Amino acid sequence: ALLDSSYTLNMADGQAGIKRLLEAEEQASVIVSKARKDKLQRLKEAKQEAEKEIALYRQAREAEFQSYNSQHSGGADSKKTELHASTDAALRKIQEQAKANSEAVLTLLHKAVTSFDA
C-alpha cells in the first residue's frame, strides 16, 4: 500500500511536471512568434529607411548633375555668344577702316592709273 501511494504521488508529480513543460513550451512558442514578428517589422522599417536614403541620395546626385550640366552647357552658350560678339566687333572695325580709307585708296589708284613714269 505504501508503494501504491508513492507511485500515485510520483504520477501526480509527473503529470504536473508535464503540464508545466507544456505551459513553458506554449510560452516559448508565443515568445518566439513575437520575436519573429518584431524581427520582420524591424526589417520592414529598415527597408523603408534605406529606400528613403536612396531616394534622397538620388535627388542629391540629380541636383549635382543638373548643376554641373547647366554650368558647362551654359558656359558653351556664353562662349558662343562671346565669340559672335568679338567677330562682329572685328568686322565693324574693318568696315570702319575701309570706309575711312576708301577716299585715300581711290586717290592712290587714280594717280597710279593716270600717271606715267618712264
PEGI-V138911 format. One record per residue. N is the residue number from 1. SS is DSSP state (@ for helix, = for strand, . for the rest). OMEGA is omega in whole degrees, -180 to 180 (NA if undefined). D_LAST is the distance of its C-alpha to the last C-alpha in Angstrom with 1 decimal. Layout:
n:N ss:SS omega:OMEGA d_last:D_LAST
n:N ss:SS omega:OMEGA d_last:D_LAST
This chain:
n:1 ss:. omega:177 d_last:169.3
n:2 ss:@ omega:178 d_last:167.4
n:3 ss:@ omega:-179 d_last:164.9
n:4 ss:@ omega:-179 d_last:164.5
n:5 ss:@ omega:177 d_last:163.7
n:6 ss:@ omega:177 d_last:161.1
n:7 ss:@ omega:179 d_last:159.6
n:8 ss:@ omega:178 d_last:159.4
n:9 ss:@ omega:177 d_last:157.9
n:10 ss:@ omega:178 d_last:155.3
n:11 ss:@ omega:179 d_last:154.4
n:12 ss:@ omega:177 d_last:154.0
n:13 ss:@ omega:180 d_last:151.8
n:14 ss:@ omega:179 d_last:149.8
n:15 ss:@ omega:178 d_last:149.3
n:16 ss:@ omega:178 d_last:148.3
n:17 ss:@ omega:178 d_last:145.8
n:18 ss:@ omega:179 d_last:144.4
n:19 ss:@ omega:178 d_last:144.1
n:20 ss:@ omega:177 d_last:142.2
n:21 ss:@ omega:179 d_last:139.9
n:22 ss:@ omega:178 d_last:139.2
n:23 ss:@ omega:179 d_last:138.4
n:24 ss:@ omega:179 d_last:136.2
n:25 ss:@ omega:178 d_last:134.4
n:26 ss:@ omega:177 d_last:133.9
n:27 ss:@ omega:179 d_last:132.5
n:28 ss:@ omega:179 d_last:130.2
n:29 ss:@ omega:179 d_last:129.0
n:30 ss:@ omega:-180 d_last:128.3
n:31 ss:@ omega:180 d_last:126.4
n:32 ss:@ omega:179 d_last:124.4
n:33 ss:@ omega:178 d_last:123.5
n:34 ss:@ omega:179 d_last:122.4
n:35 ss:@ omega:178 d_last:120.3
n:36 ss:@ omega:179 d_last:118.6
n:37 ss:@ omega:179 d_last:117.9
n:38 ss:@ omega:179 d_last:116.6
n:39 ss:@ omega:178 d_last:114.4
n:40 ss:@ omega:179 d_last:113.0
n:41 ss:@ omega:179 d_last:112.3
n:42 ss:@ omega:178 d_last:110.5
n:43 ss:@ omega:179 d_last:108.4
n:44 ss:@ omega:179 d_last:107.6
n:45 ss:@ omega:179 d_last:106.6
n:46 ss:@ omega:178 d_last:104.5
n:47 ss:@ omega:179 d_last:102.7
n:48 ss:@ omega:179 d_last:102.0
n:49 ss:@ omega:178 d_last:100.8
n:50 ss:@ omega:179 d_last:98.5
n:51 ss:@ omega:177 d_last:97.1
n:52 ss:@ omega:-180 d_last:96.4
n:53 ss:@ omega:178 d_last:94.6
n:54 ss:@ omega:180 d_last:92.6
n:55 ss:@ omega:178 d_last:91.6
n:56 ss:@ omega:178 d_last:90.6
n:57 ss:@ omega:180 d_last:88.6
n:58 ss:@ omega:178 d_last:86.9
n:59 ss:@ omega:180 d_last:86.0
n:60 ss:@ omega:180 d_last:84.6
n:61 ss:@ omega:178 d_last:82.5
n:62 ss:@ omega:178 d_last:81.3
n:63 ss:@ omega:177 d_last:80.3
n:64 ss:@ omega:-180 d_last:78.5
n:65 ss:@ omega:180 d_last:76.6
n:66 ss:@ omega:178 d_last:75.7
n:67 ss:@ omega:179 d_last:74.5
n:68 ss:@ omega:-178 d_last:72.4
n:69 ss:@ omega:-179 d_last:71.0
n:70 ss:@ omega:179 d_last:70.1
n:71 ss:@ omega:-175 d_last:68.5
n:72 ss:@ omega:177 d_last:66.4
n:73 ss:@ omega:176 d_last:65.5
n:74 ss:@ omega:177 d_last:64.9
n:75 ss:@ omega:179 d_last:62.6
n:76 ss:@ omega:178 d_last:60.6
n:77 ss:@ omega:-180 d_last:60.4
n:78 ss:@ omega:177 d_last:59.3
n:79 ss:@ omega:179 d_last:56.7
n:80 ss:@ omega:179 d_last:55.4
n:81 ss:@ omega:179 d_last:55.3
n:82 ss:@ omega:179 d_last:53.6
n:83 ss:@ omega:177 d_last:50.9
n:84 ss:@ omega:-179 d_last:50.3
n:85 ss:@ omega:-179 d_last:50.2
n:86 ss:@ omega:177 d_last:47.6
n:87 ss:@ omega:179 d_last:45.5
n:88 ss:@ omega:179 d_last:45.6
n:89 ss:@ omega:179 d_last:44.8
n:90 ss:@ omega:179 d_last:41.7
n:91 ss:@ omega:177 d_last:40.5
n:92 ss:@ omega:180 d_last:41.1
n:93 ss:@ omega:179 d_last:39.1
n:94 ss:@ omega:179 d_last:36.1
n:95 ss:@ omega:178 d_last:36.4
n:96 ss:@ omega:178 d_last:36.7
n:97 ss:@ omega:179 d_last:33.6
n:98 ss:@ omega:180 d_last:31.6
n:99 ss:@ omega:-179 d_last:33.0
n:100 ss:@ omega:-176 d_last:32.3
n:101 ss:@ omega:-176 d_last:28.6
n:102 ss:@ omega:178 d_last:27.9
n:103 ss:@ omega:-179 d_last:26.6
n:104 ss:@ omega:179 d_last:24.2
n:105 ss:@ omega:178 d_last:23.0
n:106 ss:@ omega:179 d_last:22.6
n:107 ss:@ omega:179 d_last:20.7
n:108 ss:@ omega:178 d_last:18.2
n:109 ss:@ omega:180 d_last:17.9
n:110 ss:@ omega:178 d_last:17.5
n:111 ss:@ omega:-177 d_last:14.6
n:112 ss:@ omega:-178 d_last:12.9
n:113 ss:@ omega:-174 d_last:13.5
n:114 ss:@ omega:-180 d_last:12.9
n:115 ss:. omega:-179 d_last:9.8
n:116 ss:. omega:176 d_last:6.3
n:117 ss:. omega:-179 d_last:3.8
n:118 ss:. omega:NA d_last:0.0
